[in-house]
Amino acid sequence: MAKRIQLVLNQDISKLGKFGDLVEVAPGYARNYLVPRNLAIPATPAILKQVERKREQERQRQLELKQQALEQKTTLEGAGSFKIAKQAGEGEAIFGTVTTQDVADVIHGAINMEVDRRGITIPDISGLGTYEAEIKLHSEVIAKVNIEVVAS
């Protein structure tokens, strides 16, 4: 059986590895596919140092993003409840529904903070009252805010 070649991946490749991983592959796969398409480069000590430096920079960037998310969480949770006005009918039932975009707009209007609507999780809101919404600010940071639905 032929000797295997060690390569460092330049980008994520499914079923093989992530950016910066040291992988061993067959010589033909490396020579005919990975290297010509610049998906991987041969592993040398200098390349390994360079990849390690890039990983450290990425780790630092992720720590900074997490710190910003923690600051946003304290701001959101310290703001109290956010009021959304909807038309109401009999029995405190509302017409329409409260969407994640409504929640994002109310937060932006109240405390001037941009929140991605795709990171907001709200319960099924069908009437007036107070509900709890979760806002995912980072993969490890989730803020819980109260949404008060009032009649307009």
N, C-alpha and C positions, 0 to 999 in steps of 0.2 A: 504494500500500500504506500502511496506517495506521502511525502512529508507535508505537514500542514503549515500554513503561513499565518503569522500573527499580523493583524492589522488594527488600526485605530479608526473607528467610525467617525465620519464627518457629519453625519446626520442620523436621525432615528430610522431604523430599518426593521419592519415588522418581522418577527420570528428570529431575529438575529441579535439586536441590541439597540441601545440608545446612544446618542451623541457622546463621544469620548470613551466609549467602552473598548476594551482590548478584547478582540475576538480571534479565534483560530478558525480558519476556513481552508477549504481545499484550494490548491494552487490554481486550478482552472477557473474557479469561481472568482478568485481575487484578480487574476490576470485578464479574464474576459469580461467581467461584469462590474465588480466593485471599483477597481482602480480607474479604468477608462471613463467611467461615469462620475468620477470624483466623489464617490460615496464613502471611500475609505482610503487611507494611506498606510504604507508600511510602517510598522512600529519601530521607532528608534528612541534612544534615551532622550534626545532633544524634543522629539514630538510628544513623548509622554509627559515631560515637564511642562510643555506648552498647554497640553490638554488639562493637566492638573491646575494650572494657573487660571484657565478659563472656567473650570468647575468652581474654583474658590470665588472668582468674581461673581458667578451666577448665584452661589450660596449667599454672598453678601447682599446681592440685589434682592433676593427673596426675603432675607431678614429685614431689610429696609421696608419692603412692601408690607410685611407682617406688622411691623411697628406702626406704619401709617394706618393700617386697618384697625389696630387696637385703639389708636387715637380717635378714629372715626366712630368706633363702637362706643367709647365713653361719651362722645358728643351726642350721638343718637339716643343712647339710653338716658342721658341726662336732660334731654329736651322735653321729657314728659310725653303726653299723648298727642297725636296728630288728628285733626278733625277733617273729615270728608263729608261734604254736604251732598245729599242725594234726595230726589223727590220720593216722598213716602206716601203710601196708600193706607188702607185699613189694616189694623192689627200691626202697625209698625213695620209692615213689609215695604221694601224699597222697590222702585221701578228700575230695571236693569241690574247691573252688578258692579261691584267694586273691583277694578282691575289692578294689576301690578303697576301699570303706567299711572293710574290715579295716585297710588301710594308714593311712587317716585316723584310725581309732580308736587304733591303736598309737602314732602320732605324738602324738596328744592325750594319751595316757596317759604317754608317756615324757617329753616336754618341755613339756606343757601348752600346745600351740599348735594353734589351730583351722586346719585345712586343708580347703578345699573338695574333696570327692571327685571332682567333675567335672573338676578340673584335674589329676588324677593319671593317669599313663599307666604301666601295668605290662605286662611281657611275659607270655606264656602260661606260667603257673606250674603244673606238673603233678607236681613232685617236691620233695624236700627239697634245700636248698642256698641259695646266695646269689644274689640277683637285683638288678638296678638298676632303680629306678623314677624317672620324671621327674615333677616337680611344677611345674605352671605357676602361678606366683604373680602374674605380671603379663604383659602382652602381650610384654614384652621381657626378662623375668626367668624363667629355668627353673632349678630346683634339682634335682640328682641325688643320690638317697639309696640306700643299700644296704638291701635287705630280706632278712633271713635267716629261712628257713622251717625250723623245727625240729619234731621229733616231740613230741607231747604225751603 
